[in-house]
């Protein structure tokens, strides 16, 4: 991120947008003041990418054509993940299982509805799957909330940051809740 600071302060600025460059600089400086190790965080700029994300596997921020608030959010992820190895492992497992669960929830629910005739047994299985789904998704959703809160602290314009990050958080929440809601819906059908 230290390199990004030098680049955004140059004559080209960030995507030839001086206002965006200034915001990116403010966010990066604020994050580095909070945690000086963040200056060494790898950032890869990808011009055709419409958003940003933290690559957990490579420990780098992938930054597309975004506003400073998205950078602040991804820096929040990077800071959280770098702090605790166990937390990173739990989060990685949670994200992997959640992805699989998002794919498997509807077919699983439909199979249970089709092949388990005893309504009480089916209801118990669906309740259990809903509870497990919610528990597995919780660490990822908590991480999104913490990264968003961190972004608000580092953002030069908090109201604008809430407008940017709020819908993104709701999208994460909907994705995280989808399997549990699918299993619950299977109980009502």
Helices and strands as residue ranges (DSSP letters): H 2-8, G 14-16, H 18-34, G 36-40, E 42-45, E 52-55, E 60-63, H 68-83, H 85-115, H 119-154, H 158-188
